[in-house]
Structures are given as structure tokens and as C-alpha cells.
Amino acid sequence: MKSVLEVAHIIISILLILSILSQQRSAGLSSTFGGTGSFQVSKRGAEKVLFNMTVIFAVLFVACSILYLFV
């Protein structure tokens, strides 16, 4: 059980790192791929999916860390 949890923790941490690094701080995802950089208030499309996946990976990472304490 402990080794399965360790592998899951490593996979979740790698996915979390990749999802954080693929976001840009000042510009949206559209300007990354050559879009115009227009100002938008809300996240749309792939940027919103990437943001939601980052939140999910962060929650899974914390849950996996807490679960690892009790195993």
C-alpha cells in the first residue's frame, strides 16, 4: 500500500508541476500560441481547463500527503 501511494504521489506531483509551468503569469493561453493578447476578465477554453486541472492536482497532492502520514 505504501509503495502504491508513493508512486501516486510522484505522478500527481509531476502533473501538478507541469500544469503550473504551462500557465503564463501575465498573459492568457491565447497569446502563448500567437493570439492577440486582448484583455479578458474570465478564463475561457483551454486556459480554464488547465486552471481547473491545476486546482484538482493541488487538492489530490494535499490529500495524498495527508494520507501518506497515516499509512
CORSUL-V967875 format. One record per residue. N is the residue number from 1. RES is the residue in three letters. SS is DSSP state (a for helix, b for strand, c for the rest). PSI is psi in whole degrees, -180 to 180 (999 if undefined). Layout:
N,RES,SS,PSI
N,RES,SS,PSI
This chain:
1,MET,c,-40
2,LYS,a,-39
3,SER,a,-35
4,VAL,a,-40
5,LEU,a,-37
6,GLU,a,-43
7,VAL,a,-43
8,ALA,a,-39
9,HIS,a,-41
10,ILE,a,-44
11,ILE,a,-44
12,ILE,a,-40
13,SER,a,-39
14,ILE,a,-43
15,LEU,a,-38
16,LEU,a,-43
17,ILE,a,-45
18,LEU,a,-39
19,SER,a,-33
20,ILE,a,-43
21,LEU,a,-22
22,SER,c,-5
23,GLN,c,147
24,GLN,c,148
25,ARG,c,-47
26,SER,c,-17
27,ALA,c,159
28,GLY,c,175
29,LEU,a,-26
30,SER,a,-36
31,SER,a,-19
32,THR,a,-37
33,PHE,c,24
34,GLY,c,14
35,GLY,c,174
36,THR,c,-7
37,GLY,c,26
38,SER,c,154
39,PHE,c,125
40,GLN,c,140
41,VAL,c,-40
42,SER,c,157
43,LYS,c,143
44,ARG,c,151
45,GLY,c,-131
46,ALA,a,-31
47,GLU,a,-39
48,LYS,a,-41
49,VAL,a,-43
50,LEU,a,-39
51,PHE,a,-45
52,ASN,a,-38
53,MET,a,-34
54,THR,a,-42
55,VAL,a,-43
56,ILE,a,-44
57,PHE,a,-36
58,ALA,a,-42
59,VAL,a,-43
60,LEU,a,-38
61,PHE,a,-45
62,VAL,a,-43
63,ALA,a,-40
64,CYS,a,-37
65,SER,a,-42
66,ILE,a,-40
67,LEU,a,-35
68,TYR,a,-27
69,LEU,a,-32
70,PHE,a,-1
71,VAL,c,999
